[in-house]
Amino acid sequence: MIVLSGSDIDDVVKFISKLDYDHGKKIFLQRVYLDLNTACKLHILSFIEERSRSDISRRAIQMMIDDYEREYGNLINLVKRDILMWI
């Protein structure tokens, strides 16, 4: 079961409404705080793989989303069905 606070719901509604007209645009979402060890490894991986740190982070996030959706279904459809119907 998905549990969101009021401000989380507002953010989700805002993002979903943007999807109707703005499909491929990249946006700056938030800064990510990493411990020093992880940050160092990210820099090393970026150098070795010749990819930006943003690209590596984006791919890791997309992999987690893909894994979740394989098990539970499309996240946007889940939210539209289970949460937005109650607003």
C-alpha positions as CSV (number, residue, x, y, z in Angstrom):
1,M,0.0,0.0,0.0
2,I,1.3,3.4,-0.9
3,V,1.2,6.1,1.8
4,L,1.9,9.7,1.0
5,S,1.5,12.9,3.0
6,G,-0.4,15.9,1.7
7,S,2.6,17.7,0.2
8,D,3.8,14.4,-1.4
9,I,0.4,14.0,-3.0
10,D,0.5,17.5,-4.3
11,D,3.9,16.8,-5.9
12,V,2.7,13.6,-7.5
13,V,-0.4,15.3,-8.9
14,K,1.8,18.1,-10.3
15,F,4.2,15.7,-12.0
16,I,1.5,13.5,-13.4
17,S,-0.3,16.5,-14.9
18,K,2.9,17.6,-16.6
19,L,3.2,14.1,-18.2
20,D,0.1,14.8,-20.3
21,Y,2.0,17.4,-22.4
22,D,5.7,17.1,-21.6
23,H,7.0,13.6,-22.1
24,G,10.7,13.6,-22.8
25,K,12.0,16.7,-21.0
26,K,14.7,16.2,-18.4
27,I,14.3,18.2,-15.2
28,F,16.6,18.8,-12.2
29,L,14.8,17.1,-9.4
30,Q,16.9,17.2,-6.3
31,R,20.4,17.0,-4.9
32,V,21.5,13.7,-3.5
33,Y,23.6,13.6,-0.4
34,L,26.2,10.7,-0.4
35,D,28.7,9.7,2.2
36,L,32.3,10.4,1.3
37,N,33.1,6.8,0.5
38,T,30.1,6.5,-2.0
39,A,30.9,9.9,-3.5
40,C,34.5,8.9,-4.1
41,K,33.4,5.6,-5.7
42,L,30.9,7.5,-7.9
43,H,33.7,9.8,-9.2
44,I,35.9,6.8,-9.9
45,L,33.1,5.0,-11.7
46,S,32.4,8.1,-13.7
47,F,36.0,8.3,-14.8
48,I,36.3,4.6,-15.6
49,E,33.0,4.3,-17.5
50,E,33.5,7.7,-19.1
51,R,29.9,8.7,-18.1
52,S,28.7,11.6,-16.1
53,R,27.8,11.2,-12.5
54,S,24.3,12.3,-13.4
55,D,24.0,9.6,-16.0
56,I,25.2,6.9,-13.6
57,S,22.7,8.1,-11.0
58,R,19.9,8.4,-13.6
59,R,20.6,4.8,-14.7
60,A,20.7,3.4,-11.2
61,I,17.3,5.1,-10.4
62,Q,15.8,3.8,-13.6
63,M,17.0,0.3,-12.8
64,M,15.3,0.5,-9.4
65,I,12.1,1.8,-11.0
66,D,12.2,-1.0,-13.6
67,D,12.7,-3.6,-11.0
68,Y,9.7,-2.3,-8.9
69,E,7.5,-2.0,-12.0
70,R,8.3,-5.6,-13.0
71,E,7.0,-6.8,-9.7
72,Y,4.1,-4.4,-9.1
73,G,3.2,-2.8,-12.4
74,N,3.5,0.7,-13.8
75,L,4.0,3.2,-11.0
76,I,2.0,6.0,-12.6
77,N,-1.0,3.8,-13.3
78,L,-0.8,2.5,-9.7
79,V,-0.9,6.0,-8.4
80,K,-3.7,7.1,-10.7
81,R,-5.8,4.1,-9.7
82,D,-5.1,3.9,-6.0
83,I,-4.4,7.4,-4.8
84,L,-5.7,10.0,-7.2
85,M,-9.2,8.5,-7.1
86,W,-9.4,9.6,-3.4
87,I,-8.5,13.2,-4.0
